[in-house]
Amino acid sequence: MILAGWLAGGGVAAAQTMRREGLDPPLYPEIVIETDDSFSADRELSEFRRALAEAAGYRWGKALDPEAVVPFLAEDVEFFVGQKGSGIRDEFVSLGLHPARRALEMAGRLSRASDSADPEVQSRYGLHVLEELVGEPTVGRTPWLDGRICTASYGRISWPDWIALDGKLRFIDRERWRIAGVVEPYDDRGLPTGDWPKRYQMVPVSPEQKRSGGFLGIIAPQGGVVFFRVFRSADASHFAPYLNSHLCFEKRDDGWAVTAIALRLD
């Protein structure tokens, strides 16, 4: 896996007409989430994340080795799980501290990628989880985990803001809302798309998507769908879900270490 944080660049967009009966633009309010990304470009942490991604990832001629990532983990790692609740809070619940090797196995098992009873198999799937989480480009203190330094450190939306988002777009499920990350504001013809979407703005994914992969259709506030290239490449854009999983870090005397894993089970 190539880390999204070091590859995210300009988005390639193409407009497609889509109108909704009885809806006048703007179709939804502009809500930009207050987000701490103060560690996204931290040199030492970025080097640590690159090394962890390489240790966790598949490489030609070299098998996946769970032991290769153990030095990157704290001796005891706190494990959190989150699941959609009846309200808007969607809090994480701590499962306590676990030895590094056990935490890696738990990550694989809770990812539900395999029903194998073999801990070694689950640990290898745990490598996939770490590789995916460590590549998220936004890193900072997240309010979802009491200010820990984590990937996907996006802020939270108040209940009134959610009501405002839902006001005109009741046909959009809550799970379709995304947080715009790095987005180049030009379409595929090189024409400017204006000041939209802003970084960390909440935008809705369209039900209408291209058959060809690698693009994500986002509903524009004035109507229509704009497609952004999201496949891993130098010109990929990044749109994160509102509810994320996280990998959390702590700087210690001997350098950075992974101290917490927080997985959404939705």
C-alpha positions in Angstrom: 0.0 0.0 0.0 1.2 3.5 -0.8 0.6 5.9 1.9 -2.3 8.3 1.0 -0.7 11.1 3.0 2.3 11.3 0.7 0.4 10.7 -2.6 -2.7 12.8 -2.2 -2.6 15.5 -4.8 -4.9 17.2 -7.3 -8.4 15.8 -8.0 -9.6 15.0 -11.5 -13.2 16.0 -11.8 -16.0 15.8 -14.4 -19.4 17.3 -14.0 -22.7 15.4 -14.6 -26.2 16.9 -14.3 -28.3 15.8 -11.5 -31.3 17.7 -10.2 -33.8 17.0 -7.4 -37.4 17.9 -7.6 -38.4 20.7 -5.2 -34.8 21.4 -4.1 -33.4 24.9 -4.7 -29.6 25.4 -4.4 -27.7 25.5 -2.3 -28.7 22.0 -1.6 -26.9 21.9 1.8 -25.2 24.3 4.2 -21.4 24.8 4.2 -20.0 23.1 7.3 -16.3 22.9 7.7 -15.2 20.7 10.6 -12.6 22.1 13.0 -9.7 19.6 12.6 -6.3 19.4 14.2 -3.8 18.2 11.6 -0.7 19.5 13.5 1.1 16.1 13.2 0.3 15.3 9.6 3.7 16.6 8.4 5.7 16.0 11.5 9.0 14.7 10.1 9.9 12.1 12.8 6.3 10.8 13.0 6.0 10.7 9.1 9.2 8.6 9.0 7.9 6.3 11.6 4.6 5.8 9.8 6.4 5.1 6.5 8.5 2.5 8.2 5.5 0.9 9.9 3.6 0.8 6.5 6.5 -1.0 4.9 6.9 -3.5 7.7 3.1 -4.2 7.7 2.7 -4.4 3.9 3.2 -7.0 1.3 6.5 -6.9 -0.5 7.5 -9.0 -3.5 9.5 -12.1 -2.4 8.9 -11.5 1.3 6.0 -13.0 3.3 3.9 -11.0 5.7 5.6 -11.2 9.1 3.6 -10.0 12.2 6.9 -9.9 14.2 8.2 -7.2 11.9 5.7 -4.7 13.3 6.0 -5.6 17.0 8.9 -3.1 17.5 6.6 -0.3 16.3 4.0 -1.1 19.0 4.1 -0.2 22.6 4.6 -3.1 25.0 0.9 -2.7 25.9 -1.6 -1.3 23.4 -5.0 0.0 24.3 -7.8 -1.3 22.1 -11.0 0.6 21.4 -14.1 -0.4 19.5 -16.8 1.8 18.2 -20.3 1.2 16.8 -23.2 3.3 15.7 -25.4 4.1 18.6 -28.9 5.4 18.8 -27.7 9.0 19.0 -25.1 11.2 17.3 -22.2 10.5 19.7 -21.0 7.1 18.5 -18.4 6.9 21.2 -15.5 4.4 21.4 -15.4 1.9 24.2 -12.1 0.7 25.6 -11.3 -3.0 25.8 -8.3 -2.3 28.0 -4.6 -2.8 27.5 -3.2 -5.8 25.6 0.3 -7.0 24.8 1.4 -5.9 21.4 1.2 -9.3 19.7 -2.3 -9.9 21.2 -3.5 -6.4 20.0 -2.3 -7.2 16.5 -4.3 -10.5 16.5 -7.4 -8.6 17.9 -7.2 -6.1 15.0 -7.3 -9.0 12.5 -10.1 -10.8 14.2 -12.3 -7.8 14.6 -11.8 -6.8 11.0 -13.8 -10.0 10.1 -11.5 -10.6 7.1 -11.2 -14.3 8.1 -13.0 -16.8 10.4 -9.9 -18.8 11.0 -9.2 -19.8 14.6 -5.4 -19.6 14.0 -3.9 -16.6 15.8 -1.1 -16.4 13.3 -3.6 -16.0 10.5 -5.5 -13.3 12.4 -2.2 -11.5 13.1 -1.5 -11.4 9.4 -4.9 -9.8 8.8 -4.0 -7.4 11.6 -1.1 -6.3 9.5 -3.6 -5.2 6.8 -5.5 -3.2 9.4 -2.4 -1.4 10.5 -1.2 -0.7 7.0 -4.6 0.8 6.1 -4.9 2.9 9.2 -1.3 4.3 9.1 -1.8 5.6 5.6 -4.6 8.1 6.5 -3.2 11.5 5.7 -4.6 13.6 8.5 -2.9 13.2 11.9 -3.4 15.2 15.0 -5.2 15.3 18.4 -8.6 13.7 17.9 -11.6 14.6 20.1 -13.0 11.0 19.5 -10.2 9.6 21.7 -9.7 12.2 24.3 -7.1 14.2 22.4 -4.7 11.4 21.6 -2.4 11.9 18.6 -4.1 9.7 16.0 -4.8 9.2 12.3 -8.1 10.5 11.0 -8.1 13.3 13.5 -11.1 15.0 12.2 -13.4 17.1 14.4 -16.9 16.4 15.5 -20.2 17.9 14.4 -22.8 19.2 16.8 -26.4 18.0 16.8 -27.6 21.4 15.3 -25.1 21.1 12.5 -26.3 17.6 11.7 -29.9 18.9 11.6 -28.7 21.6 9.2 -27.1 19.0 6.9 -30.2 16.9 7.0 -32.5 19.8 6.4 -32.7 19.6 2.6 -31.0 16.3 1.8 -33.2 13.8 3.6 -32.6 11.4 0.7 -28.9 11.1 1.7 -28.1 8.6 4.4 -25.9 9.7 7.2 -23.2 7.2 6.1 -22.9 9.0 2.7 -21.5 12.2 4.2 -17.7 12.6 3.7 -15.0 14.9 4.9 -13.1 16.5 2.1 -9.4 16.2 2.5 -6.8 17.1 -0.1 -8.8 18.2 -3.2 -7.5 20.0 -6.3 -10.3 22.5 -7.3 -10.1 21.8 -11.1 -12.2 19.6 -13.3 -10.9 17.2 -16.0 -11.0 20.1 -18.5 -8.7 22.2 -16.4 -11.6 24.6 -15.5 -11.7 25.8 -11.9 -14.5 24.4 -9.8 -14.4 27.4 -7.4 -13.9 27.4 -3.7 -15.6 24.0 -3.3 -15.1 21.7 -1.5 -13.1 23.4 1.2 -10.7 21.4 3.2 -12.5 19.5 6.0 -15.9 20.4 4.6 -18.7 17.9 4.9 -20.0 16.8 1.5 -22.4 14.1 0.4 -21.6 11.1 -1.8 -24.0 10.8 -4.8 -26.0 7.6 -5.2 -25.0 7.9 -8.9 -21.5 6.7 -9.5 -19.3 5.9 -12.5 -19.1 2.3 -13.6 -15.4 2.7 -14.0 -13.5 2.5 -10.8 -11.2 5.0 -9.2 -13.7 7.9 -9.0 -16.1 9.2 -6.3 -19.1 11.3 -7.2 -19.9 14.1 -4.8 -23.1 16.2 -5.0 -22.3 19.8 -5.5 -24.2 22.4 -3.5 -25.5 24.0 -6.6 -26.7 20.7 -8.1 -25.0 18.1 -10.3 -22.3 15.6 -9.5 -18.6 16.2 -9.6 -16.4 13.1 -9.9 -13.0 13.1 -8.1 -10.2 10.6 -8.7 -9.7 8.7 -5.5 -7.7 5.8 -6.7 -4.2 5.7 -5.2 -2.1 7.9 -7.5 -0.3 11.2 -7.6 -3.5 13.0 -8.6 -5.8 11.4 -6.1 -8.2 13.3 -3.8 -9.1 12.1 -0.4 -12.6 12.0 1.1 -12.8 10.4 4.6 -15.9 9.0 6.2 -17.2 11.0 9.2 -16.9 7.9 11.5 -13.4 6.6 11.2 -11.1 4.0 12.7 -7.8 5.3 14.2 -4.2 4.4 14.9 -2.8 6.4 17.8 0.8 7.3 18.6 2.9 8.5 21.5 6.4 10.0 21.5 8.6 8.3 24.1 12.2 8.5 25.1 13.2 6.0 22.4 11.0 7.5 19.7 7.4 7.1 18.5 5.2 4.1 19.3 1.7 2.9 18.5 -0.2 3.1 21.8 -3.8 2.6 20.7 -5.9 1.0 18.0 -9.5 2.1 17.6 -11.7 0.1 15.2 -15.2 0.9 14.0 -17.3 -2.3 13.9 -20.2 -0.9 11.8 
